[in-house]
């Protein structure tokens, strides 16, 4: 990976760094675990801040929002599948 580009195969991180000002250059094919095809998002990163932005994402409110969104979606899906069992833990303890 060149110093002038930042690459990630994490869609949430890609959205975060784009919101923080990195310009999306291209999306290309890459290989993930088990040689599974993955999308790799490539950004122009002349200042070399991509890795720092990625670290910031994992501590951000946006990451917390995404985690909660998936938690509540999974709870709703359990009801839709008829597999819901009341869980008296709050979302705060479910993380």
Backbone as a printed PyTorch tensor [residue, N CA C, xyz], in Angstrom:
tensor([[[  0.8500,  -1.1760,   0.0000],
         [  0.0000,   0.0000,   0.0000],
         [  0.8950,   1.2380,   0.0000]],

        [[  0.6510,   2.1350,  -0.9030],
         [  1.4090,   3.3680,  -1.0130],
         [  1.0600,   4.3260,   0.1260]],

        [[  1.9960,   5.2260,   0.4470],
         [  1.7420,   6.2220,   1.4880],
         [  0.6330,   7.1840,   1.0890]],

        [[  0.3920,   7.3300,  -0.1910],
         [ -0.5800,   8.3050,  -0.6620],
         [ -1.9930,   7.7630,  -0.7580]],

        [[ -2.1770,   6.4950,  -0.4300],
         [ -3.5200,   5.9130,  -0.4360],
         [ -3.7710,   5.1870,   0.8780]],

        [[ -5.0250,   5.0940,   1.2170],
         [ -5.4570,   4.3140,   2.3800],
         [ -6.4370,   3.2910,   1.8440]],

        [[ -6.2980,   2.0310,   2.2660],
         [ -7.1670,   0.9490,   1.8010],
         [ -7.7930,   0.2480,   2.9950]],

        [[ -9.0540,  -0.1350,   2.8440],
         [ -9.7330,  -0.9300,   3.8540],
         [-10.7790,  -1.8050,   3.1810]],

        [[-11.0310,  -2.9600,   3.7710],
         [-12.1270,  -3.8010,   3.2810],
         [-13.3120,  -3.7350,   4.2400]],

        [[-13.2440,  -2.8390,   5.2040],
         [-14.3160,  -2.6690,   6.1770],
         [-15.2180,  -1.5250,   5.7020]],

        [[-16.4590,  -1.8560,   5.3520],
         [-17.3770,  -0.8770,   4.7930],
         [-17.6780,   0.2560,   5.7800]],

        [[-17.8010,  -0.0540,   7.0600],
         [-18.0840,   0.9720,   8.0590],
         [-16.9050,   1.9330,   8.1890]],

        [[-15.6980,   1.4030,   8.2000],
         [-14.5000,   2.2550,   8.2630],
         [-14.4090,   3.0990,   6.9970]],

        [[-14.7260,   2.5220,   5.8530],
         [-14.6900,   3.2700,   4.5960],
         [-15.6410,   4.4640,   4.6550]],

        [[-16.8430,   4.2430,   5.1440],
         [-17.8080,   5.3390,   5.2590],
         [-17.2990,   6.4030,   6.2280]],

        [[-16.7120,   5.9800,   7.3310],
         [-16.2070,   6.9160,   8.3420],
         [-15.0810,   7.7830,   7.7850]],

        [[-14.0990,   7.1710,   7.1250],
         [-12.9830,   7.9700,   6.6190],
         [-13.4380,   8.8940,   5.4870]],

        [[-14.4490,   8.4680,   4.7190],
         [-15.0010,   9.3440,   3.6810],
         [-15.6800,  10.5550,   4.3320]],

        [[-16.4270,  10.3150,   5.4090],
         [-17.0520,  11.4300,   6.1200],
         [-16.0240,  12.3760,   6.7220]],

        [[-14.8540,  11.8590,   7.0250],
         [-13.7920,  12.6640,   7.6320],
         [-12.8800,  13.3190,   6.5990]],

        [[-13.2280,  13.1890,   5.3090],
         [-12.5450,  13.9660,   4.2910],
         [-11.6610,  13.2290,   3.3060]],

        [[-11.4360,  11.9220,   3.4800],
         [-10.6370,  11.2120,   2.4750],
         [-11.4990,  10.9890,   1.2300]],

        [[-10.9000,  11.1470,   0.0760],
         [-11.6190,  10.9950,  -1.1910],
         [-11.5000,   9.5590,  -1.6950]],

        [[-12.6670,   8.9680,  -1.9780],
         [-12.7050,   7.6060,  -2.5100],
         [-12.1910,   7.6230,  -3.9400]],

        [[-11.2050,   6.7810,  -4.2130],
         [-10.5810,   6.7210,  -5.5350],
         [-11.1580,   5.5740,  -6.3540]],

        [[-11.2430,   4.4010,  -5.7280],
         [-11.7490,   3.2290,  -6.4430],
         [-12.1230,   2.1380,  -5.4480]],

        [[-12.8700,   1.1930,  -5.9470],
         [-13.1500,  -0.0440,  -5.2220],
         [-12.6170,  -1.1630,  -6.0970]],

        [[-11.8480,  -2.0630,  -5.4850],
         [-11.2620,  -3.1510,  -6.2670],
         [-11.4680,  -4.4660,  -5.5350]],

        [[-11.2050,  -5.5390,  -6.2370],
         [-11.2940,  -6.8640,  -5.6300],
         [-10.0450,  -7.1360,  -4.8110]],

        [[-10.2460,  -7.7990,  -3.6790],
         [ -9.1380,  -8.2470,  -2.8550],
         [ -9.4850,  -9.6060,  -2.2840]],

        [[ -8.5530, -10.1990,  -1.5740],
         [ -8.7830, -11.4970,  -0.9660],
         [ -8.8190, -11.3590,   0.5470]],

        [[ -9.8150, -11.9970,   1.1610],
         [ -9.9270, -12.0180,   2.6060],
         [ -9.5440, -13.3830,   3.1420]],

        [[-10.0530, -13.7050,   4.3240],
         [ -9.7610, -15.0050,   4.9410],
         [-10.2200, -16.1300,   4.0270]],

        [[ -9.4160, -17.1510,   3.9610],
         [ -9.7590, -18.3010,   3.1250],
         [ -9.8220, -17.9650,   1.6460]],

        [[ -9.0940, -16.9520,   1.2380],
         [ -9.0700, -16.5030,  -0.1570],
         [-10.4530, -16.1370,  -0.6860]],

        [[-11.3230, -15.6840,   0.2090],
         [-12.6620, -15.2340,  -0.1830],
         [-12.5510, -13.8380,  -0.7850]],

        [[-13.2400, -13.6130,  -1.9090],
         [-13.2070, -12.2970,  -2.5440],
         [-13.8190, -11.2410,  -1.6310]],

        [[-13.1710, -10.1060,  -1.5530],
         [-13.6370,  -8.9760,  -0.7430],
         [-13.5230,  -7.7110,  -1.5760]],

        [[-14.3690,  -6.7450,  -1.2540],
         [-14.2310,  -5.4140,  -1.8340],
         [-13.2120,  -4.6460,  -1.0100]],

        [[-12.2900,  -3.9870,  -1.6830],
         [-11.3010,  -3.1380,  -1.0150],
         [-11.5680,  -1.7070,  -1.4720]],

        [[-11.7810,  -0.8230,  -0.5100],
         [-12.0700,   0.5750,  -0.7850],
         [-10.7670,   1.3670,  -0.6820]],

        [[-10.4460,   2.1050,  -1.7270],
         [ -9.1820,   2.8280,  -1.8190],
         [ -9.4750,   4.3270,  -1.7840]],

        [[ -8.7130,   5.0400,  -0.9350],
         [ -8.8990,   6.4740,  -0.7410],
         [ -7.5970,   7.2120,  -0.9900]],

        [[ -7.7070,   8.4290,  -1.5090],
         [ -6.5640,   9.3200,  -1.6120],
         [ -6.2330,   9.7890,  -0.1990]],

        [[ -4.9930,   9.6160,   0.2140],
         [ -4.5850,   9.9460,   1.5880],
         [ -3.1840,  10.5490,   1.5870]],

        [[ -3.0530,  11.7060,   0.9440],
         [ -1.7460,  12.3540,   0.8210],
         [ -1.1460,  12.6920,   2.1850]],

        [[ -2.0010,  12.9840,   3.1820],
         [ -1.5090,  13.3520,   4.5170],
         [ -1.1880,  12.1350,   5.3770]],

        [[ -1.5530,  10.9420,   4.9180],
         [ -1.2560,   9.7250,   5.6690],
         [ -2.0540,   9.5750,   6.9600]],

        [[ -3.2910,  10.0910,   6.9740],
         [ -4.0950,  10.0570,   8.2010],
         [ -5.0810,   8.8960,   8.2510]],

        [[ -5.1270,   8.0790,   7.2040],
         [ -6.0760,   6.9680,   7.1610],
         [ -6.0010,   6.0390,   8.3600]],

        [[ -4.8260,   5.5360,   8.7310],
         [ -4.7430,   4.6410,   9.8880],
         [ -5.2110,   5.2990,  11.1940]],

        [[ -4.9140,   6.5850,  11.3410],
         [ -5.3720,   7.3090,  12.5410],
         [ -6.8900,   7.4510,  12.5440]],

        [[ -7.4670,   7.7400,  11.3860],
         [ -8.9240,   7.8280,  11.2930],
         [ -9.5730,   6.4830,  11.6020]],

        [[ -8.9590,   5.3970,  11.1470],
         [ -9.5000,   4.0710,  11.4430],
         [ -9.4930,   3.8230,  12.9480]],

        [[ -8.4020,   4.1590,  13.6250],
         [ -8.3530,   4.0090,  15.0840],
         [ -9.4150,   4.8660,  15.7490]],

        [[ -9.5930,   6.0870,  15.2550],
         [-10.6260,   6.9750,  15.8070],
         [-12.0140,   6.3710,  15.6560]],

        [[-12.2560,   5.7120,  14.5130],
         [-13.5650,   5.0990,  14.2860],
         [-13.9180,   4.1020,  15.3850]],

        [[-12.9710,   3.2680,  15.7580],
         [-13.2540,   2.2250,  16.7400],
         [-13.5570,   2.7820,  18.1300]],

        [[-13.2640,   4.0550,  18.3670],
         [-13.5850,   4.7050,  19.6400],
         [-14.7400,   5.6930,  19.4990]],

        [[-15.3500,   5.7730,  18.3260],
         [-16.3010,   6.8390,  18.0180],
         [-17.7450,   6.5010,  18.3820]],

        [[-18.5400,   7.5640,  18.4520],
         [-19.9820,   7.3970,  18.6530],
         [-20.6240,   6.7370,  17.4350]],

        [[-20.0530,   6.9630,  16.2680],
         [-20.5770,   6.3210,  15.0630],
         [-20.4650,   4.8010,  15.1560]],

        [[-19.3500,   4.3140,  15.7000],
         [-19.1660,   2.8650,  15.8940],
         [-20.1720,   2.3550,  16.9060]],

        [[-20.3590,   3.0920,  17.9840],
         [-21.3280,   2.6910,  19.0040],
         [-22.7340,   2.6610,  18.4060]],

        [[-23.0750,   3.6610,  17.5970],
         [-24.3660,   3.6910,  16.9180],
         [-24.5520,   2.4540,  16.0500]],

        [[-23.5400,   2.1120,  15.2650],
         [-23.6240,   0.9400,  14.3800],
         [-23.8140,  -0.3370,  15.1890]],

        [[-23.0760,  -0.4700,  16.2900],
         [-23.2230,  -1.6470,  17.1500],
         [-24.6390,  -1.7630,  17.6850]],

        [[-25.2030,  -0.6340,  18.1410],
         [-26.5700,  -0.6490,  18.6580],
         [-27.5750,  -0.9450,  17.5550]],

        [[-27.3500,  -0.3910,  16.3760],
         [-28.2410,  -0.6460,  15.2550],
         [-28.3040,  -2.1390,  14.9510]],

        [[-27.1480,  -2.8060,  14.9060],
         [-27.1250,  -4.2400,  14.6490],
         [-27.7460,  -5.0230,  15.8020]],

        [[-27.5240,  -4.5890,  17.0310],
         [-28.1270,  -5.2670,  18.1850],
         [-29.6580,  -5.2290,  18.0790]],

        [[-30.2120,  -4.0310,  17.8330],
         [-31.6700,  -3.9100,  17.7530],
         [-32.2270,  -4.6090,  16.5190]],

        [[-31.4840,  -4.5860,  15.4080],
         [-31.9320,  -5.3240,  14.2290],
         [-32.0140,  -6.8230,  14.5270]],

        [[-31.0130,  -7.3380,  15.2300],
         [-31.0140,  -8.7570,  15.5720],
         [-32.1630,  -9.0990,  16.5180]],

        [[-32.4640,  -8.2060,  17.4570],
         [-33.6050,  -8.4340,  18.3450],
         [-34.9060,  -8.5000,  17.5430]],

        [[-35.0800,  -7.5770,  16.5860],
         [-36.2770,  -7.5670,  15.7460],
         [-36.3420,  -8.8190,  14.8790]],

        [[-35.2040,  -9.2540,  14.3530],
         [-35.1750, -10.4620,  13.5270],
         [-35.5700, -11.7010,  14.3280]],

        [[-35.1980, -11.7620,  15.5850],
         [-35.6080, -12.8890,  16.4350],
         [-37.1240, -12.9470,  16.5330]],

        [[-37.7580, -11.8020,  16.6810],
         [-39.2250, -11.7620,  16.7370],
         [-39.8040, -12.1920,  15.3960]],

        [[-39.2590, -11.6940,  14.3080],
         [-39.7530, -12.0470,  12.9750],
         [-39.6340, -13.5430,  12.7030]],

        [[-38.6130, -14.1890,  13.2560],
         [-38.4360, -15.6350,  13.0630],
         [-39.1810, -16.4520,  14.1120]],

        [[-39.8280, -15.7870,  15.0640],
         [-40.5360, -16.5030,  16.1230],
         [-39.5960, -17.1320,  17.1340]],

        [[-38.3700, -16.6030,  17.2300],
         [-37.3620, -17.1790,  18.1220],
         [-37.0340, -16.2520,  19.2860]],

        [[-37.8770, -15.2800,  19.5340],
         [-37.5570, -14.3030,  20.5720],
         [-37.8330, -14.8670,  21.9520]],

        [[-36.8590, -14.7680,  22.8060],
         [-37.0320, -15.0880,  24.2220],
         [-36.6840, -13.8350,  24.9870]],

        [[-37.5760, -13.3880,  25.8670],
         [-37.2890, -12.1440,  26.5820],
         [-35.9140, -12.1910,  27.2540]],

        [[-35.1830, -11.1430,  27.0370],
         [-33.8520, -10.9870,  27.6050],
         [-33.8980,  -9.6990,  28.4060]],

        [[-33.7610,  -9.7910,  29.6870],
         [-33.9470,  -8.6200,  30.5260],
         [-32.6820,  -7.7920,  30.7010]],

        [[-31.6560,  -8.1460,  29.9510],
         [-30.4600,  -7.3050,  29.9580],
         [-30.7330,  -6.0920,  29.0820]],

        [[-30.2180,  -4.9630,  29.4610],
         [-30.3510,  -3.7890,  28.6090],
         [-29.3290,  -3.8860,  27.4840]],

        [[-29.4820,  -3.0430,  26.4940],
         [-28.5220,  -3.0320,  25.3880],
         [-27.1300,  -2.6850,  25.8870]],

        [[-27.0390,  -1.9600,  26.9820],
         [-25.7260,  -1.5780,  27.5100],
         [-24.9330,  -2.7970,  27.9760]],

        [[-25.6290,  -3.8020,  28.4960],
         [-24.9370,  -4.9920,  28.9700],
         [-24.8030,  -6.0400,  27.8860]],

        [[-25.4680,  -5.8340,  26.7580],
         [-25.4240,  -6.8170,  25.6700],
         [-24.2150,  -6.6370,  24.7750]],

        [[-23.4660,  -5.5850,  24.9410],
         [-22.3090,  -5.3330,  24.0580],
         [-21.1690,  -6.2360,  24.4090]]])
